[in-house]
């Protein structure tokens, strides 16, 4: 799976849990602001999750120093970049 696909997958997995019905209680500008806040909250949650992944993989890399861990860290860093673009 490519970094962009993983970023979108994680975003969608979290975003589905953000209650969208709250947006229907607002009109026009308020609804747009609510959706923007929800979008930003989802991004932040996903970024925190990815940071945790990088931290755990980094720990194993520091213990075992395998190229596999370095490749995984690079992949998750790319995922973070793609999340920022969403």
Secondary structure by P-SEA (a helix, b strand, c coil): ccaaaaaaaaaaaaaaaccaaaaaaccaaaaaaaaaaaaaaaaaaaaaaaaaaaaaaaaaaaacccaaaaaaaaaaaaaaaaaaac
